[in-house]
């Protein structure tokens, strides 16, 4: 993995990632926040292209398309627009004449299918939350709101999650008792919400304090994934179906180094520290790391405040560590995450497979053996390892 500074600004001209729960990158282009909340358009590798028109700022909620990497939708008063990064031009998607204004709460991304946005329309004192189909132009799941809320999310099956001080809810059903940073994800074909439980008291999972918790949106069941020291506050960013999330840890008292972690949806896999010290100084919201992972899981963009200037860095991930999910119900997720055992690497694979063995030569130098057994896949670096794993697998 390799981290690269991609902006180089001066004092007072901060450039930052907008927020973790929305993608700042389309896997081709990149949007970064410039002074006064305006957006700069960059290539995914950090080459600056242009400063966008003033109507496209943080309040306009630009969200990248999941189907066309050159496009993003954004709102203007009571209308939704589509921007084309190639043409540097916008066109109207839909005018919501029934509302004075629309918004998405500032934290919502597009649904996983790339065709739906969750929005809130306001007319006088009335607010309606709804799902908008970007293809057909239809509204669905219209919910009149009588209580204040501070955020919206949309699940992979296009259901709305509303966050309030009293917690997260879906279809009027409470998922949590308190609010906390949250990010939707799909794992093994099911909808979950990744949630920070630091405000929960008493905590539902006593072994997971100040933790990332994965909540089944159907049942409300919680699965603890990873805990962090209480010195940290954190943000969560997730690829839609990659089986992991990125957690950026900020220390408001500057009594611990800013860190970035990779946390897996499979709780048996330990969290992985990607950056142990980001060399950032916590001053305010702008200086928070707010790491955002790209849709393909290959890049992480995060903010660094060196005490004088605020810039954006990019971390290139080793694709070999990406979990792979199969749509075949007979297969369990294949997790390419190494855990070292006596000079060898162990991976989970499909259960009940017969023993297979074959040579691989990943680095062009040292040949190794790969054994697929009934529970695990082993990559052995010596004949001793081969014998050890073969015996273990046959027991």
Secondary structure, DSSP 8 states (H G I E B T S, - for coil): -EEEE-----TT---B---SSS-SB-SSEEEEE-GGGBEEEEETTS-EEEE--TTSBGGG--EE-SS-TTEEEEEETTEEEEEETTTTEEEEEEE-TT-SEEE-TTS----TTSSEEEEEEEETTEEEEEEEETTT--EEEEEEE-S---EEEE-TTS-EEEEETTEEEETTEES-SS---EEEEEETTEEEEEEE-TT-SS-SSTT-SSEEEEEETTT--EEEEEE--TT-EEEEEE-SSSSEEEEEEE-TTS-S--EEEEEESSTTS--EEEES-------SGGGS---EE-TTSSEEEEEEE-SS-EEEEEEE--GGG--B--S-TT---BB----EETTEEEEE--TT---EEEEE-TTSSS-EEEEE-SSEEEEESSHHHHHHHHHHHH-
